[in-house]
């Protein structure tokens, strides 16, 4: 594989160059290799105008493997590599596609992966024994994105019976399916984000999870499994909801931001040993991803991002589908027309609002584990959160980059779908009001 290099045009710290650098992506004769190029965001440099390297440099050339799953929201990890930002910081990074969330989990636990594009709920699911060996630690360094997941329903089973955002129609339609056979829904990892959006939606619609079958399918396999009637509906990230619409097998019943506007979605998961021993290099990884996140949020870059990550080496999906939903344009399918999300489409930075790993998020997820029967009682939420969420590390990076910190950590959360309010300081009160759904 050949890689072309471009001379970077860089400004000084606190005064970013007006003309950002051009970086060529990996290219070559292999059709599977990434070939796109893009304009990279500028990075802080030394005060010397002649300098072409950032102030901060990696302490080690030891390989850092960052895992990802074929989803649109892997974009900040993939594009940081494609734009050359990891390399600019002297980091020796490979971004490595994983076959499933379980494989990615195992890679983080064993140290085969040092970091990963990861479901926000995964560390809590693993630590509490739901989705892995109890007591094993995967840590969260920062958030990668908000919004941008969806629930897709099969045209054959629900087309015409359930519309877009028509919560009141869900239960009768599920009952109609159950009159013929077992109703089956798919998510991607027990206790992960897609799992909880699915269960929350069913509960809000009055459908008990005990009355339906819920299975685990890796994200890239959702569409193929729906084609062979393995499930009646699924919750997954893009582009696999948009692909189901494009291929005429499913329609979008609602997006995850219809459940919870600006909800936490993917995070940067890290191996705890890596986080401890190479803290400085992890901070550089975070800087590169934050810079890339700003780049992705810029509307003028979204089409190029979609083209790049849509390649076979990454998401392996039509770039037009990726681009449309990145921009918030949802063709819903089954004659439902189009819906446009504006301030609540998939976001990667939002002026620093996305990337801070709030402790309230962790409290919400672990409380839902009790609500939906994964755990018999509330765990020690504060202790687990302190162990697994590296919020102080993120604060350091944000301060060094002059990124404002959100002031709503541990603030009550109200979900749009059912207007239920969760106070992270009092999860027991929430369970008293909303528990017993399982």
C-alpha positions as CSV (number, residue, x, y, z in Angstrom):
1,X,0.0,0.0,0.0
2,X,1.4,3.4,-1.0
3,X,0.9,6.6,1.1
4,X,1.5,10.0,-0.2
5,X,2.7,12.8,2.1
6,X,1.8,16.5,1.9
7,X,3.5,19.4,3.7
8,X,1.3,20.7,6.4
9,X,0.3,24.3,6.8
10,X,0.2,24.8,10.6
11,X,-0.4,27.8,12.8
12,X,0.8,28.5,16.3
13,X,-0.8,27.4,19.5
14,X,-4.0,29.4,20.2
15,X,-3.9,30.8,16.6
16,X,-4.8,28.0,14.2
17,X,-3.6,28.4,10.6
18,X,-6.2,29.7,8.2
19,X,-5.2,27.1,5.6
20,X,-5.4,23.5,7.0
21,X,-3.2,20.7,5.8
22,X,-4.0,18.3,3.1
23,X,-3.3,14.7,3.8
24,X,-3.7,11.8,1.3
25,X,-5.3,8.7,2.6
26,X,-3.7,5.3,2.2
27,X,-3.9,4.4,-1.4
28,X,-2.7,1.7,-3.7
29,X,-3.7,-0.9,-6.3
30,X,-5.7,-3.0,-3.8
31,X,-9.4,-2.3,-4.4
32,X,-10.1,-2.9,-0.7
33,X,-7.7,-0.3,0.4
34,X,-8.9,3.2,1.4
35,X,-8.3,5.7,-1.4
36,X,-10.1,8.8,-0.3
37,X,-8.3,12.0,0.6
38,X,-9.6,14.8,2.8
39,X,-8.6,18.1,4.3
40,X,-7.3,17.7,7.8
41,X,-8.2,20.0,10.7
42,X,-5.2,22.1,11.9
43,X,-3.5,21.1,15.1
44,X,-1.6,23.2,17.7
45,X,2.1,23.6,16.9
46,X,5.1,25.2,18.4
47,X,5.6,28.9,18.3
48,X,8.1,28.6,15.5
49,X,6.4,29.4,12.2
50,X,8.7,27.0,10.5
51,X,7.8,24.1,12.8
52,X,5.7,21.3,11.2
53,X,5.3,19.1,14.2
54,X,2.9,19.5,17.2
55,X,4.2,20.6,20.6
56,X,3.2,17.3,22.1
57,X,4.7,14.1,20.8
58,X,4.2,10.4,21.7
59,X,6.5,9.0,24.3
60,X,6.8,5.7,22.6
61,X,6.6,4.3,19.1
62,X,5.0,1.1,20.4
63,X,1.9,0.2,18.3
64,X,-1.5,1.3,19.5
65,X,-4.3,-0.7,18.0
66,X,-7.7,1.0,18.0
67,X,-10.6,-1.4,17.3
68,X,-13.9,-0.4,15.6
69,X,-17.1,-1.9,14.4
70,X,-18.5,-1.2,11.0
71,X,-20.8,1.7,11.9
72,X,-21.0,5.3,10.9
73,X,-20.1,6.5,14.4
74,X,-16.6,4.9,14.0
75,X,-15.9,7.9,11.9
76,X,-13.8,9.9,14.4
77,X,-11.4,7.0,15.0
78,X,-11.1,6.1,11.3
79,X,-10.8,9.7,10.0
80,X,-8.2,10.6,12.6
81,X,-6.1,7.9,10.9
82,X,-7.1,8.8,7.4
83,X,-6.4,12.5,8.0
84,X,-3.0,11.7,9.5
85,X,-3.7,13.2,12.9
86,X,-2.4,10.3,14.9
87,X,0.8,10.3,12.9
88,X,1.1,14.1,13.5
89,X,1.3,13.4,17.2
90,X,4.0,10.7,16.6
91,X,1.6,7.9,17.4
92,X,2.0,4.6,15.7
93,X,-1.7,3.6,15.3
94,X,-3.6,0.9,13.5
95,X,-7.3,1.0,13.3
96,X,-8.6,-2.5,13.2
97,X,-12.0,-3.7,12.2
98,X,-13.7,-6.1,14.7
99,X,-16.3,-8.7,13.8
100,X,-18.6,-8.1,16.8
101,X,-18.8,-6.2,20.0
102,X,-17.9,-9.4,21.9
103,X,-14.7,-9.7,19.9
104,X,-13.9,-6.0,20.6
105,X,-14.6,-6.5,24.3
106,X,-12.2,-9.5,24.4
107,X,-9.5,-7.5,22.6
108,X,-9.7,-4.7,25.1
109,X,-9.7,-7.1,28.1
110,X,-6.7,-9.0,26.8
111,X,-4.7,-6.0,25.7
112,X,-4.8,-7.1,22.0
113,X,-6.5,-3.7,21.5
114,X,-5.3,-0.7,23.4
115,X,-8.4,1.4,22.6
116,X,-11.7,1.1,20.7
117,X,-14.8,2.7,19.3
118,X,-17.1,1.1,21.9
119,X,-20.7,1.0,23.1
120,X,-21.0,3.4,26.1
121,X,-22.7,0.7,28.2
122,X,-20.2,-2.1,27.6
123,X,-17.8,-1.4,30.5
124,X,-20.7,-1.4,33.0
125,X,-22.2,-4.5,31.4
126,X,-18.9,-6.4,31.6
127,X,-18.0,-5.2,35.1
128,X,-21.4,-6.2,36.5
129,X,-21.3,-9.6,34.8
130,X,-24.1,-9.0,32.2
131,X,-21.9,-8.9,29.1
132,X,-18.6,-10.4,30.3
133,X,-16.6,-11.7,33.2
134,X,-17.8,-9.8,36.3
135,X,-15.2,-7.5,37.8
136,X,-13.1,-7.1,34.6
137,X,-12.3,-3.5,33.8
138,X,-12.7,-1.6,30.5
139,X,-12.4,2.2,31.0
140,X,-14.0,5.1,29.2
141,X,-11.7,7.9,28.2
142,X,-14.2,10.1,26.4
143,X,-17.4,10.0,24.4
144,X,-17.3,9.7,20.6
145,X,-20.8,10.7,19.5
146,X,-24.4,11.3,20.4
147,X,-27.6,10.4,18.6
148,X,-27.8,8.6,15.2
149,X,-29.1,5.1,16.0
150,X,-32.6,3.8,15.1
151,X,-35.1,1.0,15.4
152,X,-35.9,-0.7,12.1
153,X,-39.0,-2.8,11.6
154,X,-39.6,-5.4,8.9
155,X,-41.8,-4.3,6.1
156,X,-43.5,-7.7,5.9
157,X,-44.4,-7.7,9.6
158,X,-45.1,-4.1,10.5
159,X,-45.4,-2.1,7.2
160,X,-48.7,-0.2,7.3
161,X,-49.3,-1.2,10.9
162,X,-46.7,1.0,12.6
163,X,-45.7,4.4,11.3
164,X,-42.9,6.8,12.2
165,X,-42.9,7.8,15.9
166,X,-46.3,6.2,16.4
167,X,-45.7,4.7,19.8
168,X,-49.4,3.8,20.4
169,X,-49.4,1.5,17.3
170,X,-46.5,-0.6,18.4
171,X,-48.2,-2.9,20.9
172,X,-51.2,-3.8,18.7
173,X,-48.8,-4.5,15.8
174,X,-46.6,-6.7,18.0
175,X,-49.6,-8.6,19.3
176,X,-50.6,-9.3,15.7
177,X,-47.2,-10.8,15.0
178,X,-47.4,-12.9,18.1
179,X,-50.8,-14.3,17.0
180,X,-48.9,-16.0,14.2
181,X,-45.5,-16.8,15.8
182,X,-43.0,-15.6,18.3
183,X,-42.0,-11.9,17.8
184,X,-38.3,-11.5,17.6
185,X,-36.2,-8.3,18.0
186,X,-32.4,-8.0,17.7
187,X,-29.8,-5.7,19.4
188,X,-26.1,-5.8,19.3
189,X,-24.7,-6.5,22.9
190,X,-26.4,-7.2,26.2
191,X,-26.5,-4.1,28.3
192,X,-25.2,-1.9,25.4
193,X,-26.8,1.2,24.0
194,X,-28.8,-0.6,21.3
195,X,-30.1,-3.1,23.8
196,X,-31.3,-0.4,26.1
197,X,-32.9,1.7,23.3
198,X,-34.8,-1.3,22.1
199,X,-36.0,-2.3,25.6
200,X,-36.9,1.3,26.5
201,X,-38.9,1.7,23.3
202,X,-40.8,-1.6,24.0
203,X,-41.5,-0.6,27.5
204,X,-42.7,2.9,26.5
205,X,-45.1,1.2,24.0
206,X,-46.4,-1.1,26.7
207,X,-44.7,-4.3,25.4
208,X,-43.2,-6.4,28.1
209,X,-39.8,-7.8,27.1
210,X,-40.9,-11.1,28.7
211,X,-43.4,-11.5,25.9
212,X,-41.0,-11.2,23.0
213,X,-37.7,-12.8,22.0
214,X,-34.6,-10.5,22.0
215,X,-31.5,-11.8,20.3
216,X,-27.9,-10.5,19.8
217,X,-26.6,-9.9,16.2
218,X,-23.5,-8.0,15.2
219,X,-24.3,-4.7,13.6
220,X,-23.1,-5.4,10.0
221,X,-25.2,-8.6,10.0
222,X,-28.5,-7.0,10.8
223,X,-29.7,-6.4,7.3
224,X,-28.8,-9.9,6.1
225,X,-30.6,-11.5,9.0
226,X,-33.7,-9.5,8.4
227,X,-33.7,-10.6,4.8
228,X,-34.0,-14.2,5.9
229,X,-36.7,-13.4,8.5
230,X,-34.4,-14.0,11.5
231,X,-36.1,-11.0,13.3
232,X,-39.1,-8.7,13.0
233,X,-37.2,-5.6,14.1
234,X,-33.8,-4.5,15.3
235,X,-32.0,-1.6,17.0
236,X,-28.6,-0.7,15.6
237,X,-26.4,2.2,14.6
238,X,-26.3,3.7,11.1
239,X,-25.9,3.0,8.3
240,X,-27.7,-0.4,8.8
241,X,-31.1,1.3,9.3
242,X,-30.7,3.3,6.2
243,X,-29.4,0.3,4.3
244,X,-32.6,-1.7,5.2
245,X,-34.7,1.2,3.7
246,X,-32.5,1.3,0.6
247,X,-32.9,-2.4,0.1
248,X,-36.6,-2.3,0.6
249,X,-36.8,-4.7,3.6
250,X,-37.4,-2.4,6.5
251,X,-38.5,1.0,7.6
252,X,-37.3,3.4,10.3
253,X,-39.8,3.4,13.2
254,X,-37.9,6.1,15.1
255,X,-34.4,7.3,15.7
256,X,-32.6,7.0,19.1
257,X,-32.7,10.8,19.5
258,X,-36.5,10.5,19.5
259,X,-36.0,8.5,22.7
260,X,-33.4,10.7,24.3
261,X,-32.1,13.8,22.6
262,X,-28.3,14.0,22.7
263,X,-28.0,10.6,24.4
264,X,-24.6,9.0,25.0
265,X,-23.8,6.5,22.3
266,X,-20.2,5.4,21.5
267,X,-17.2,6.0,23.7
268,X,-13.5,5.6,23.5
269,X,-12.9,2.4,25.5
270,X,-9.4,1.8,26.7
271,X,-7.5,-1.1,28.2
272,X,-6.8,-0.2,31.8
273,X,-3.1,-1.1,31.6
274,X,-2.6,1.0,28.6
275,X,-4.4,3.9,30.2
276,X,-2.2,3.6,33.3
277,X,1.2,3.1,31.7
278,X,0.8,5.3,28.6
279,X,-1.4,8.1,29.9
280,X,0.4,10.8,27.9
281,X,0.0,8.9,24.7
282,X,-3.7,8.2,25.4
283,X,-4.1,12.0,25.8
284,X,-2.7,12.4,22.4
285,X,-5.0,9.8,21.0
286,X,-7.9,11.8,22.5
287,X,-6.6,15.1,21.1
288,X,-6.5,13.7,17.6
289,X,-10.0,12.3,17.9
290,X,-11.4,15.5,19.3
291,X,-9.8,17.5,16.4
292,X,-11.3,15.0,14.0
293,X,-14.7,15.2,15.7
294,X,-14.8,18.9,15.0
295,X,-13.9,18.2,11.4
296,X,-16.8,15.7,11.0
297,X,-19.4,18.0,12.5
298,X,-18.6,20.6,9.8
299,X,-21.3,20.2,7.2
300,X,-18.9,20.8,4.3
301,X,-16.9,17.7,5.3
302,X,-19.7,15.1,5.8
303,X,-19.8,13.9,2.2
304,X,-16.1,13.2,2.2
305,X,-16.3,11.5,5.5
306,X,-19.1,9.3,4.2
307,X,-17.1,8.4,1.1
308,X,-14.1,7.5,3.1
309,X,-15.7,5.4,5.9
310,X,-18.0,3.7,3.4
311,X,-15.1,1.9,1.8
312,X,-14.9,-1.9,2.2
313,X,-12.0,-1.6,4.6
314,X,-14.2,0.3,7.0
315,X,-18.0,0.3,7.1
316,X,-18.5,-1.2,3.6
317,X,-21.8,0.4,2.9
318,X,-23.2,2.9,0.3
319,X,-21.8,6.4,0.9
320,X,-25.0,8.1,-0.1
321,X,-26.9,6.3,2.8
322,X,-24.1,7.2,5.2
323,X,-24.0,10.8,4.1
324,X,-27.8,11.4,4.2
325,X,-28.2,10.2,7.8
326,X,-25.0,12.0,8.9
327,X,-26.6,15.1,7.6
328,X,-29.9,14.3,9.3
329,X,-31.9,13.4,6.2
330,X,-33.8,10.2,6.9
331,X,-35.6,8.4,4.1
332,X,-37.9,6.4,6.3
333,X,-39.1,3.7,3.9
334,X,-42.5,2.0,3.4
335,X,-44.2,5.2,2.1
336,X,-43.4,7.2,5.2
337,X,-41.5,9.9,3.3
338,X,-38.5,11.8,4.7
339,X,-37.8,13.3,8.1
340,X,-35.0,15.8,8.6
341,X,-33.2,16.0,12.0
342,X,-31.5,19.4,12.5
343,X,-30.0,20.0,15.9
344,X,-30.3,16.4,17.0
345,X,-28.7,14.4,14.2
346,X,-25.5,12.4,14.8
347,X,-23.0,14.6,16.5
348,X,-19.3,14.1,17.3
349,X,-18.3,17.3,19.1
350,X,-21.0,20.1,19.4
351,X,-18.6,22.6,21.0
352,X,-17.5,20.1,23.6
353,X,-20.9,18.9,24.6
354,X,-20.5,15.5,23.1
355,X,-17.1,14.3,24.3
356,X,-17.3,14.7,28.1
357,X,-18.1,11.3,29.8
358,X,-20.7,12.3,32.3
359,X,-21.2,10.2,35.4
360,X,-24.9,10.6,35.2
361,X,-24.8,8.5,32.0
362,X,-23.2,5.6,33.9
363,X,-25.9,5.9,36.6
364,X,-28.7,5.8,34.1
365,X,-27.3,2.7,32.4
366,X,-26.8,0.7,35.5
367,X,-30.2,1.7,36.8
368,X,-31.8,0.4,33.6
369,X,-30.0,-2.9,34.2
370,X,-32.1,-3.3,37.3
371,X,-35.2,-2.0,35.7
372,X,-35.0,-4.6,32.8
373,X,-34.0,-7.5,35.0
374,X,-30.3,-7.8,34.2
375,X,-29.4,-7.1,37.8
376,X,-31.4,-8.0,41.0
377,X,-30.5,-4.7,42.7
378,X,-28.5,-1.5,42.2
379,X,-24.8,-2.0,42.3
380,X,-22.4,0.5,43.9
381,X,-22.9,3.0,41.1
382,X,-20.5,5.6,42.5
383,X,-17.7,3.2,43.0
384,X,-18.0,1.6,39.6
385,X,-18.2,4.9,37.9
386,X,-15.2,6.2,39.7
387,X,-13.2,3.1,38.6
388,X,-14.3,3.0,35.0
389,X,-15.0,6.6,33.8
390,X,-11.8,8.6,33.3
391,X,-13.6,12.0,33.6
392,X,-10.5,13.7,35.2
393,X,-8.4,12.6,32.2
394,X,-10.9,14.1,29.8
395,X,-10.9,17.3,31.9
396,X,-7.1,17.6,31.5
397,X,-7.3,17.2,27.7
398,X,-10.2,19.6,27.4
399,X,-8.4,22.2,29.5
400,X,-5.2,21.8,27.4
401,X,-7.2,22.3,24.2
402,X,-9.3,25.2,25.6
403,X,-12.5,23.2,25.1
404,X,-15.4,24.2,27.5
405,X,-16.6,21.6,29.9
406,X,-20.3,20.9,30.2
407,X,-21.8,21.9,33.5
408,X,-24.6,19.3,33.6
409,X,-22.7,16.3,35.0
410,X,-25.1,14.6,37.5
411,X,-28.0,16.8,36.4
412,X,-31.4,15.1,36.1
413,X,-32.2,13.7,32.7
414,X,-35.6,13.7,31.0
415,X,-36.1,11.4,28.1
416,X,-38.2,12.7,25.2
417,X,-40.0,9.5,24.4
418,X,-42.0,9.2,27.6
419,X,-41.0,12.3,29.6
420,X,-39.6,10.2,32.4
421,X,-37.0,12.0,34.5
422,X,-34.0,10.3,36.0
423,X,-32.1,11.8,38.9
424,X,-28.7,10.2,39.0
425,X,-28.3,11.2,42.6
426,X,-31.4,9.0,43.5
427,X,-31.7,6.0,41.2
428,X,-33.8,4.1,43.8
429,X,-36.6,6.7,43.5
430,X,-36.6,6.2,39.7
431,X,-36.9,2.4,40.1
432,X,-39.7,2.9,42.6
433,X,-41.6,4.8,39.9
434,X,-40.6,3.0,36.7
435,X,-39.2,-0.4,37.9
436,X,-40.8,-3.8,37.3
437,X,-41.1,-3.4,33.6
438,X,-39.1,-6.6,32.9
